[in-house]
Amino acid sequence: MYEPGPPRVTSVGRPVELAPRAPDPSERYEWTLVEAPADGGATDDDSTDDDSTDDDSSDERDAAVLEPGDTGRPDDPVVHLHPDAPGTYVLRLDAPDGSHRQRVRVFPDERRETTIRVHADDFPVDDDAVDRVSLLWRHNDRLLARDRPTREGDEWVYRTRVPPGRHGVGFVANDDRANERHVVHEVEGPGRPRLSLDWRVERGGGNASGDYDGAGDDIGGLRLVVTADVDVPPDSETDPEDVEVTFLVDDRDADPETIERIEGRAEGHTLSVPLADLEGTDGSRNGLRIHAVPHAERHGAAATLRLGRDADGRPTAADPHARPAWAESPTVYEAYVRSFAGDTLPTTFGEIERRVEYLVSLGVDALWLTPVLASPTEHGYHVTDYFETAADLGSRAAFESLVDACHDAGIRVIFDLVINHTSRDHPAFQLHSAGVPAYADRYRRTDAAVDAAGVDWAALPAGEAPEYRFDWERIPNLNYDDPAVRAWMLSVVDEWSGVVDGFRADVAWGVSHGFWKEVADRVPDDFLLLDETLPHDPFYGEGEFDLHYDTSLYGTLNAIGAGREPADALADAFERARWLGFDDPSAQLRYVENHDEDRYLASHGEAALRAAAAATFTLPGAPMVYAGQERGNETTRGPFRWHDGDNALTAYHRRLSALRDAEPALRSRAVDFSGGRSAIEVVDGDPDRVTAYARTADSTRNEGTADRLLVVVNFADAPATVEVPDRVDRELFADDPAGGEVVVEHVAVLA
């Protein structure tokens, strides 16, 4: 019951949180570091005749590597492993139901020395008015006032070690985000390799090297062979065949001796498993979970297969974290709840239900509702009760009626799950602040010396203050080191996963990977998990989320709209995702705006909006429309424009949705930028504002649809004329004949 989950993978310098699953806060738990790489020193279970100095050194090293969670408990329900050497760390969790084994595979340190600078004159405040600067970025969890650049001449300078990549960094003058200067700092280095797993059944002797020893053999020597299909980032100097692959058998599925024997059969990119080993230690046919990790200059995200046997003894294999079939390529619509009924009526669940027909007309597959739980705020992200709907929106029964109406219309419902923080008006935080012992560990605390809120916080103990991200002082961070918090939030997951079809996880990057892995294993099989992870991070797809915010494409679409990048930069956004380590281009939520961002129309104009929307609907992935985008809204969270909206723009979005639904090639995973761009020539118009790409259908395309499409997108205010291949005879978006030269106003889909 309390097993800690799958083997974990990290690198030196990147800590890992470890915790029992489904914890009972009233029980006791204890973690022990059993084995560690030799370079790191001894472990708790080592016996030695060395003198006390060596023992003390070993104990000090173990204490530095295995840090207990931040609670007042005498036991260690949650710990943080800070690996100091590459290799495999083995830990033991002693829980009420027995002992559990947890392995962590650690790769070499990826961080590089770097210096980040900003000129004093670049702040939006006079230099002589700046007396301190704070750094705000992903590498300090967006915790204001924790990291301080120093003044060197005319610059503010921060020296650190971070992995290769582009890092968005905020320099905040006087700890006031109104005075923030944002820079993009690039650290040179390679991207991450990635892999996918395939399998087959082989008969007869021989492992990968031909020396099969018969151990665990059954059914005439049948074995199941797992093969890793490896790819490398665009800038890698390593060939795919030279990327190493580490196979890890899940410690929950077999004893250590069996695991060692199976993993010892790995050869290069393959692992063969005799069918007898697919039976669990209890004789069941639950099988084995096999995790595979690619590593070259850096390591990539793990992929997983569950191997087993069916009732007839035949071998099976499946991805236990496969996306629901309905979510392979859905059209998502985000409704900002309290503005959706317009500028006169207050929005309620009933009012949204009365407008479901509108969503049907847009061809929507999934409706994402911003938070619907009790909250003192208009936006709903300050939750005060996780088990009650907001009184102004309606009752639980009214919410379920809305969900049923959506289901009757063929629309799934995505619930905004806000569990990084609560409102500071939540009773739990009030009890925490008032010193009620049972709530002492529910929220994270920090040194009051780095608090920038200016609030006279109740200190627990003296000198501490609540922790919050950015300047969000009204939403303190929950403490996931406390098993009571984990149990509480798992009950929230259970409460709503039986009502809706998916979660959009708010501030997903603020909650630990281990907790999200538990959530993914807990929700129903056909449930969608969508992360808000800023920036783009492939590790949230490692047995956690099905769809990811595509911040890479979002940033590129804005750069193109503003004229900072040419239209061909769309290809760069996809290359960026490959460099980061994403394997599946369809596992992305493609959007041009959302409730946290400026309206694209207001920033870049209608022509650019139409082109950007067309890109989201004609590229692989899940296109998202933010309510009002299709009506011409220019205020981010303002009233939905029902009576005065732009019907032509709405019809344009309907056409994009209908065409995407009709043409399998637009829903496939394949996209060819170089082939598409080389297939056209801009003969009239601005070539920098025009791009093209080819889409290819899967083998299951419908009769009467095209197996290959050429998409041309024009971001310019004026139409462009392009010369197209001779094979083109129809423009599908306009449903007109086409050939020779085609006039592209915003988008053309050519067959």
C-alpha angles and dihedrals in degrees: 000000000000098000111145100231135246128345109281130226128206143134133249109286095025109098125215126213115221124194143159115260122242090007123201103218091209093060129081127245133183132190125207129188102227103172134013135172112284092241088063098057135240129336136223094266096049116114116205141164092219118125124267093266091066091045091051090049091051092048091050092051093048091049090052093048098043110045119186118234120267101263138110092243120120092221127061110242091159126028136178119224113211102190114209099184137032118259139066124320117198120200135181125217114202106202136165091269095049138273125326130195122227124185126194118195110208125197127197121291110278097191123113132198112258141162122219118201139183125182115242091233091059095074118097089236132068114274094233089057093058115092100159139015130204128203117228119187145115093278092066094037089250091288108159121227095013100105121041125198115213127232114251113174108303095345140076107226134195123185119198146133120256136155122268117280145073111308123195107217129187118206105198117198115217089354089282113128090208084072096050123137112197121205134175110228118194124206113195120235143099128299126238128279118232137198145191126206131235131175144201139177121245130188129214138023128323134074120220088297095041098255103112108171099194095242109155091000120159141155095036096316098306116168135176114234120204116201127194116217102207130198130180133218118267094258098044120129090200122091115231091246090056094055110106120230123206115202117205123189111215110257090220092064106053143012119269094257093053091045092052091049094049095045088049089065092065114118118182108304096350137077122189121203124190112231093242089064090059090075116090122243088259092057093256124133096234087120131198134307110222118199121195126195126191118214135177122130084349134006125252136213119291124250123206139210126185109216120199148131128259126229090279093052095253115144118252135185131187141162104255089202098048116147115254111266091240090055098052091105111348128169105236126203120197115207118195092217107215096047098043098092091059135245100312112036120061110240116249132165087258092054091050090049090054088058099050089105088065090056090050089054089056092054092242118176099185134023117210111200119198111235116318099180128105110292138151090225133082093230094048100223092119098075120199099173125024095193102048130066118233110278094226091054096047145257129314088256091054090051092050089049089056090050091050091049090052091049091050087054093050094254124131121216124229117201121211104237111201109186106135088085144355132221113277083234090065110115090234092061092043090053090045091052092046092056101251101166097223090059099044094106100036095097133041117252130203139187109289088220090074096043112116099181098096088222119138092232123196100250121227098208110001114278096030132107135185117278118235135164124249105340094318095133092158094061111054119197120258117235110238090184085077111083088209089064092048092050090047095051093044088056088053089052090050092046096057104026088073091056106041136037103238149357128238101205111220114216089000089171090064095061122072123263091234092058093049090050088055092049091051091053091046104051122081118280094250094049122118123223115196120183132213096210119163115223112020110275124178094201091075086068091057097107091315121079132026098201130029134204103255099222090163094064092037091057092045094050089053092048090051092046090052092047094244091118133030119248090254087071086087086083090052090057090057091046087051091056090050090049090052090054105259110147102185117058090193094061091080135099106226114206141158096200143356139181092286097050138066117266110266091219092057093047103041111012135250098286092056091044092054091050094046092048089049090053092054091051097045101042124079114275139050114312116216128202117199109218108264095025088100093044098053098256113171099182114080099225101010127128116298109257103238102149099029102031129128105265093184091057090047091052089050091056091046090054092050091051094046094049092048090050092049099047117062090196089068091055098046126102096239123100129164114196100172094047092047096048093046091051094067138053123201105227097171127021137032109319091197089063095050129077136165139197137179124237122200125200124230117249089264096069118143124255111267095028128106122258091206129030133186113214120198119190125191119195094180125108090235127058119261127216116218132186110230134194120281091246091067112099105153140043104212100191092058091029091229135131112264139185143137100010125016128195110224115197096175108328138002124191108199129197 
